[in-house]
Amino acid sequence: MHTPTPWHLEGRFAAVYVTDEDGCLVADCDHPARLPHLDTENQLANAHFIVTAANSHQALVDALEAFLGAMDTFPAGCITTEAGIQPLKNIAAAERQARAALRLARSAE
């Protein structure tokens, strides 16, 4: 099992770290003095991506589960019948949830 989210981005002494809620180290994106060929801007972008991916993971999983659950409720021909009204509402809610999760995942871009 991984360290619980949310994770946070921190920088100290030109180093970039990912920490948990208690400030414990989750990932060290390394100190430029140890690896001078690393680009500090790239280190920061990588650390931000790690934090965003970790923190958005559960939202993406939940959105996909909701979407797939709604898809499973579709009866044959529901779009043209009265029985199709409720499943279509479920699909719209699942789509909103999926879009919100994707916005969260894309916030690092």
Residue frames as a rotation matrix with the C-alpha (Angstrom) as fourth column:
MET 1
0.579 0.815 0.000 0.00
0.815 -0.579 0.000 0.00
0.000 0.000 -1.000 0.00
HIS 2
-0.242 -0.658 0.713 1.22
0.626 -0.667 -0.404 3.51
0.742 0.348 0.573 -0.80
THR 3
-0.863 -0.087 -0.498 1.36
0.443 -0.603 -0.663 6.54
-0.243 -0.793 0.559 1.47
PRO 4
0.110 0.993 0.035 -2.15
0.920 -0.088 -0.383 8.03
-0.377 0.074 -0.923 1.77
THR 5
-0.563 -0.152 0.812 -2.94
0.568 -0.785 0.247 11.15
0.600 0.601 0.528 -0.25
PRO 6
0.980 -0.095 0.175 -3.09
0.099 -0.534 -0.839 14.10
0.173 0.840 -0.514 -0.47
TRP 7
0.128 -0.989 -0.079 0.57
0.969 0.108 0.220 14.62
-0.209 -0.105 0.972 -1.26
HIS 8
0.913 0.133 -0.386 2.19
0.128 -0.991 -0.039 18.07
-0.388 -0.014 -0.922 -1.36
LEU 9
0.471 -0.769 0.432 5.03
0.631 -0.049 -0.774 19.72
0.617 0.638 0.462 -3.23
GLU 10
0.907 -0.266 -0.327 7.82
0.113 -0.593 0.797 21.27
-0.406 -0.760 -0.507 -1.16
GLY 11
0.547 -0.800 0.246 11.14
0.353 -0.047 -0.934 22.81
0.759 0.598 0.257 -1.99
ARG 12
0.932 -0.343 -0.114 14.06
-0.003 -0.324 0.946 23.22
-0.361 -0.882 -0.303 0.39
PHE 13
0.146 -0.979 -0.141 17.56
-0.299 -0.180 0.937 24.43
-0.943 -0.095 -0.319 -0.37
ALA 14
-0.214 -0.146 -0.966 17.03
-0.954 -0.181 0.238 24.10
-0.210 0.973 -0.100 -4.15
ALA 15
-0.999 -0.012 0.034 15.76
-0.006 0.987 0.161 20.53
-0.035 0.161 -0.986 -3.75
VAL 16
-0.285 0.951 -0.117 12.23
-0.868 -0.204 0.453 19.42
0.408 0.231 0.884 -4.60
TYR 17
-0.991 -0.017 0.131 10.33
-0.087 0.830 -0.551 17.00
-0.099 -0.558 -0.824 -2.38
VAL 18
-0.133 0.978 -0.159 6.91
-0.363 0.101 0.926 15.34
0.922 0.181 0.341 -2.31
THR 19
-0.964 -0.176 0.202 5.50
-0.238 0.220 -0.946 14.96
0.122 -0.960 -0.254 1.19
ASP 20
-0.375 0.873 -0.312 2.36
0.704 0.487 0.517 13.55
0.603 -0.026 -0.797 2.81
GLU 21
0.531 0.732 0.427 -0.09
0.236 -0.612 0.755 15.35
0.814 -0.300 -0.497 5.11
ASP 22
0.908 -0.202 -0.368 2.30
0.374 -0.008 0.927 14.99
-0.190 -0.979 0.068 8.08
GLY 23
0.709 -0.661 -0.244 5.27
-0.695 -0.714 -0.084 16.37
-0.119 0.229 -0.966 6.15
CYS 24
0.220 -0.623 0.750 6.92
-0.093 0.752 0.652 12.96
-0.971 -0.214 0.108 5.80
LEU 25
-0.428 -0.516 -0.742 8.97
-0.771 -0.219 0.598 12.42
-0.471 0.828 -0.304 2.65
VAL 26
0.615 0.618 0.490 7.21
-0.144 0.698 -0.701 10.47
-0.776 0.361 0.518 -0.11
ALA 27
0.654 -0.422 0.628 9.54
0.756 0.332 -0.564 11.26
0.030 0.843 0.536 -3.01
ASP 28
0.220 -0.691 -0.688 12.82
0.093 -0.687 0.720 13.12
-0.971 -0.222 -0.087 -3.45
CYS 29
0.942 0.171 0.289 13.14
0.301 -0.045 -0.953 14.63
-0.150 0.984 -0.093 -6.90
ASP 30
0.319 -0.947 -0.040 16.83
0.948 0.319 0.014 15.08
0.000 -0.042 0.999 -6.07
HIS 31
0.618 -0.265 -0.740 19.12
0.163 -0.878 0.450 17.94
-0.769 -0.399 -0.499 -5.29
PRO 32
0.978 -0.199 -0.066 20.85
-0.117 -0.254 -0.960 19.63
0.174 0.946 -0.272 -8.23
ALA 33
0.299 -0.929 0.219 24.23
-0.950 -0.269 0.158 19.54
-0.088 -0.255 -0.963 -6.41
ARG 34
-0.009 -0.269 0.963 24.15
-0.300 0.919 0.254 15.73
-0.954 -0.287 -0.089 -6.38
LEU 35
-0.046 0.060 0.997 23.13
0.852 0.524 0.008 15.48
-0.522 0.850 -0.075 -10.02
PRO 36
-0.369 -0.159 -0.916 24.18
0.020 -0.986 0.163 18.75
-0.929 0.042 0.367 -11.67
HIS 37
-0.996 -0.007 0.085 22.99
0.085 0.036 0.996 17.64
-0.010 0.999 -0.035 -15.09
LEU 38
-0.271 0.962 -0.040 19.36
0.960 0.266 -0.087 17.78
-0.073 -0.062 -0.995 -13.89
ASP 39
-0.645 0.200 0.737 17.30
0.161 -0.908 0.387 20.80
0.747 0.368 0.554 -14.87
THR 40
-0.951 0.249 -0.180 15.71
0.145 -0.153 -0.978 22.37
-0.271 -0.956 0.109 -11.76
GLU 41
-0.445 0.827 -0.344 12.67
-0.867 -0.494 -0.065 23.51
-0.224 0.270 0.937 -13.76
ASN 42
-0.189 0.322 -0.928 12.21
-0.524 0.766 0.372 19.96
0.831 0.556 0.024 -15.03
GLN 43
-0.866 -0.152 -0.477 12.57
0.301 0.604 -0.738 18.58
0.400 -0.782 -0.477 -11.47
LEU 44
-0.805 0.587 -0.086 9.83
-0.307 -0.535 -0.787 20.91
-0.508 -0.607 0.611 -10.31
ALA 45
-0.187 0.741 -0.645 7.57
-0.965 -0.018 0.260 19.95
0.181 0.671 0.719 -13.23
ASN 46
-0.427 -0.028 -0.904 8.14
-0.126 0.992 0.028 16.25
0.896 0.126 -0.427 -12.49
ALA 47
-0.962 0.057 -0.269 7.38
0.275 0.184 -0.944 16.69
-0.004 -0.981 -0.193 -8.79
HIS 48
-0.566 0.802 -0.194 4.21
-0.700 -0.591 -0.401 18.65
-0.435 -0.091 0.896 -9.61
PHE 49
-0.158 0.481 -0.862 3.14
-0.779 0.476 0.408 15.89
0.607 0.737 0.299 -12.00
ILE 50
-0.734 -0.162 -0.659 3.75
0.201 0.876 -0.439 13.20
0.649 -0.455 -0.610 -9.32
VAL 51
-0.910 0.396 -0.125 1.64
0.007 -0.287 -0.958 15.12
-0.415 -0.872 0.258 -6.79
THR 52
-0.350 0.813 -0.466 -1.17
-0.909 -0.415 -0.041 15.79
-0.226 0.409 0.884 -9.29
ALA 53
-0.299 0.197 -0.934 -1.26
-0.511 0.793 0.331 12.20
0.806 0.576 -0.137 -10.51
ALA 54
-0.854 -0.067 -0.516 -1.31
0.344 0.669 -0.658 10.76
0.390 -0.740 -0.549 -7.00
ASN 55
-0.827 0.524 -0.205 -3.94
-0.084 -0.476 -0.875 13.19
-0.556 -0.707 0.438 -5.72
SER 56
-0.239 0.773 -0.587 -6.25
-0.952 -0.305 -0.014 12.77
-0.190 0.555 0.810 -8.75
HIS 57
-0.894 -0.205 -0.398 -5.99
-0.328 0.905 0.272 8.98
0.304 0.374 -0.876 -8.98
GLN 58
-0.790 0.613 0.012 -8.96
0.427 0.564 -0.707 8.15
-0.441 -0.553 -0.707 -6.74
ALA 59
-0.138 0.749 -0.649 -11.17
-0.392 -0.643 -0.658 10.77
-0.910 0.163 0.382 -8.41
LEU 60
-0.393 -0.064 -0.917 -10.42
-0.918 0.093 0.386 9.25
0.061 0.994 -0.095 -11.81
VAL 61
-0.977 0.049 -0.210 -11.14
0.063 0.996 -0.060 5.74
0.206 -0.072 -0.976 -10.54
ASP 62
-0.560 0.812 -0.165 -14.42
0.271 -0.009 -0.963 6.88
-0.783 -0.584 -0.215 -8.95
ALA 63
-0.135 0.499 -0.856 -15.49
-0.741 -0.624 -0.247 8.67
-0.657 0.601 0.454 -12.14
LEU 64
-0.621 -0.145 -0.771 -14.80
-0.703 0.537 0.465 5.68
0.347 0.831 -0.435 -14.34
GLU 65
-0.946 0.314 -0.076 -16.60
0.314 0.835 -0.451 3.35
-0.078 -0.451 -0.889 -11.93
ALA 66
-0.315 0.867 -0.385 -19.63
-0.052 -0.421 -0.906 5.66
-0.948 -0.266 0.177 -11.92
PHE 67
-0.217 0.185 -0.958 -19.60
-0.933 -0.326 0.149 5.89
-0.285 0.927 0.244 -15.71
LEU 68
-0.815 -0.136 -0.563 -19.32
-0.366 0.875 0.318 2.15
0.449 0.465 -0.763 -16.17
GLY 69
-0.822 0.569 -0.035 -22.00
0.348 0.451 -0.822 1.55
-0.452 -0.687 -0.569 -13.54
ALA 70
-0.127 0.781 -0.611 -24.33
-0.453 -0.594 -0.665 3.90
-0.882 0.192 0.429 -15.40
MET 71
-0.446 -0.091 -0.890 -23.54
-0.888 0.168 0.427 2.20
0.111 0.981 -0.156 -18.70
ASP 72
-0.991 0.031 -0.133 -24.57
0.048 0.991 -0.128 -1.13
0.127 -0.133 -0.983 -17.16
THR 73
-0.508 0.854 -0.107 -28.07
0.124 -0.051 -0.991 0.29
-0.852 -0.517 -0.080 -16.49
PHE 74
-0.499 0.309 -0.810 -28.84
-0.814 -0.489 0.315 0.86
-0.299 0.816 0.495 -20.17
PRO 75
0.031 0.556 0.831 -31.69
0.089 0.826 -0.556 -1.42
-0.996 0.091 -0.024 -21.29
ALA 76
-0.653 -0.238 0.719 -31.92
0.686 0.216 0.695 -2.31
-0.321 0.947 0.022 -24.96
GLY 77
-0.295 0.532 0.793 -33.37
0.727 -0.414 0.548 0.60
0.620 0.738 -0.265 -26.96
CYS 78
-0.066 0.323 -0.944 -33.57
0.937 -0.307 -0.170 2.90
-0.344 -0.895 -0.283 -23.96
ILE 79
-0.892 -0.330 -0.309 -32.96
0.230 -0.920 0.318 6.02
-0.390 0.213 0.896 -26.00
THR 80
-0.787 0.617 -0.010 -36.31
-0.269 -0.328 0.906 5.69
0.555 0.715 0.424 -27.80
THR 81
-0.033 0.807 -0.590 -38.40
0.532 0.514 0.673 4.37
0.846 -0.291 -0.446 -24.90
GLU 82
0.645 0.376 0.666 -39.75
-0.356 -0.623 0.696 5.78
0.677 -0.686 -0.268 -21.65
ALA 83
0.915 -0.323 -0.239 -37.47
0.396 0.617 0.680 3.34
-0.072 -0.717 0.693 -19.77
GLY 84
0.163 -0.930 0.329 -34.44
0.879 -0.015 -0.477 5.19
0.448 0.367 0.815 -21.19
ILE 85
0.593 0.102 0.799 -35.04
-0.030 -0.989 0.148 8.49
0.805 -0.111 -0.583 -19.39
GLN 86
0.948 -0.210 0.240 -33.56
-0.259 -0.063 0.964 7.51
-0.187 -0.976 -0.114 -16.02
PRO 87
0.486 -0.833 0.264 -30.45
0.761 0.552 0.342 5.78
-0.430 0.035 0.902 -17.39
LEU 88
0.254 -0.392 0.884 -29.73
0.683 -0.575 -0.451 8.87
0.685 0.719 0.121 -19.50
LYS 89
0.806 0.030 0.591 -29.80
-0.344 -0.789 0.510 11.02
0.481 -0.614 -0.626 -16.34
ASN 90
0.828 -0.536 0.164 -27.32
0.139 0.480 0.866 8.61
-0.543 -0.694 0.472 -14.73
ILE 91
0.306 -0.725 0.617 -25.04
0.951 0.197 -0.239 8.90
0.052 0.660 0.750 -17.74
ALA 92
0.490 -0.086 0.867 -25.12
0.194 -0.959 -0.205 12.71
0.850 0.269 -0.454 -17.57
ALA 93
0.909 -0.160 0.385 -24.13
-0.417 -0.311 0.854 12.65
-0.017 -0.937 -0.350 -13.88
ALA 94
0.614 -0.718 0.327 -21.32
0.522 0.681 0.514 10.16
-0.591 -0.145 0.793 -14.58
GLU 95
0.340 -0.478 0.810 -20.09
0.811 -0.287 -0.510 12.35
0.477 0.830 0.290 -17.45
ARG 96
0.728 -0.054 0.684 -19.96
-0.258 -0.945 0.201 15.41
0.635 -0.323 -0.702 -15.15
GLN 97
0.853 -0.421 0.307 -18.00
-0.208 0.264 0.942 13.42
-0.478 -0.867 0.138 -12.58
ALA 98
0.470 -0.694 0.545 -15.59
0.831 0.557 -0.007 12.14
-0.298 0.456 0.838 -15.25
ARG 99
0.454 -0.277 0.847 -15.02
0.472 -0.732 -0.492 15.66
0.756 0.623 -0.201 -16.60
ALA 100
0.853 -0.127 0.506 -14.31
-0.461 -0.636 0.619 17.00
0.243 -0.762 -0.601 -13.09
ALA 101
0.716 -0.615 0.331 -11.79
0.180 0.620 0.764 14.22
-0.675 -0.487 0.554 -12.45
LEU 102
0.373 -0.579 0.725 -10.09
0.923 0.148 -0.357 14.88
0.099 0.802 0.589 -15.77
ARG 103
0.684 -0.119 0.720 -9.86
-0.028 -0.990 -0.137 18.61
0.729 0.074 -0.680 -14.96
LEU 104
0.856 -0.366 0.364 -8.15
-0.408 -0.048 0.912 17.65
-0.316 -0.929 -0.191 -11.70
ALA 105
0.522 -0.669 0.529 -5.75
0.587 0.732 0.347 15.31
-0.619 0.129 0.775 -13.49
ARG 106
0.331 -0.360 0.872 -4.97
0.856 -0.274 -0.438 17.93
0.396 0.892 0.217 -16.13
SER 107
0.992 0.110 -0.056 -4.29
0.123 -0.889 0.441 20.75
-0.001 -0.445 -0.896 -13.65
ALA 108
0.332 -0.941 -0.068 -0.55
0.226 0.009 0.974 19.98
-0.916 -0.339 0.215 -13.92
GLU 109
0.180 -0.258 0.949 -0.46
0.967 0.221 -0.124 20.48
-0.177 0.941 0.289 -17.68
